[in-house]
C-alpha cells in the first residue's frame, strides 16, 4: 500500500462521457462529476490532484487515449479487469466510479493486462478476420434457408462442396433464381474475399513481428499459421502466466468451479468472453491434431472419446494448451 498517495480517482469511461470520483485515503469523496471522454477535459477536472494520485478505470475501447495522456503526465494509472468488476450486482456510472476509487484506496483493484501496441494490432486483425469468418458461416445458413424455402434441392452431399457450389451458381445465373438468393450469393463472395485478404495480412503481420513465438508454436501438432496468430495475440507475453494451469483457466479449457452452501458448480468459460477466440483456436488445433494418425494426441483422443467426443476434444485442447505454455516458456 502506498501511503504517500493522497487521492484515488475512479473513472467510468464511455464513448462520449466519463464519470469521475476522487477519494482521500480516509475514503471521503472530495470531488465527483462528469466530463467529455477527451483527455484535455479530464485533465482540466482532475489536474489539481495529479501531484499525488492514482487513477483506475475499466478496460474498454475508449480508455486508450486517456491512459496515454495520464502516462505522458506521469500519473499512475491502472486498468480494471471487466469480468471481475461485472460480478457486482448493482451497476451504474456513479457507483462504478465510486467502487473503482475505493478499490484503489483499499488495494483491492482487479488490474487487467494491457497489451503492447504490436499485440493490440494483432488482436484487432484477429478480431476482424474472425468476424468475416462468422459472417461467412451465417451467410451459408441463410443461403441454405432460401433454397429450402423455395424447394430447391442440390444433388450433392454438401451444398458448399466444389460440385455443390457449382449447382448453386447455376441456379443464381438462371432466370428463375429468387432475388434474395442473388444478393446472398454476391454477399458470400464479398465476405469470402475479405476473409482471404484479412487472413493474408494477419499471417504476414504475426510471422514478421513474432518470429520466435511463430517457430515454437509450429512445432506443435494441430497448430498452423492461422491458429498461431490467434494464440500469440491472446497469450503473449507468456511470462504473465505463473504456470500452465493459469493459462488453462485463462483459455477456458478447464471448468471454473464456484462453491455455495457446500455444493460445487462448474462451467466452462462463456462463449461471449473476450477470451473465447483463444479457446476456439485451441479446439481447432485439437481437431487438427487428432487427424494425424499415430501421434500422441491422436491416441490420447481415442482413449478419451469412448465417454464423450466433446470432452475428449477439450482434453486434447488442454494438452495443446500445456504444450503452448512449455514451448513459449523456452
Secondary structure, DSSP 8 states (H G I E B T S, - for coil): --TT--EEEEEEE-SSEEEEEEEETT--EEEEEEEESSHHHHHHHHGGGGGGEEEEEE--TTHHHHHHHHHHTT-EEEEE-HHHHTTSS---HHHHHHHHHHHHHHT---B-----HHHHHHHHHHHHHHHHHHHHHHHHHHHHHHHHHTT---SSS-TTSHHHHHHHHHHHHSTT--HHHHHHHHHHHHHHHHHHHHHHHHHHHHHHH-HHHHHHHTTSTT--HHHHHHHHHHH-SGGGSSSHHHHHHHHT-S-EEEEETTEEEEE---TTSTTHHHHHHHHHHHHHHTTSTT-HHHHHHHHHTTT-HHHHHHHHHHHHHHHHHHHHH-
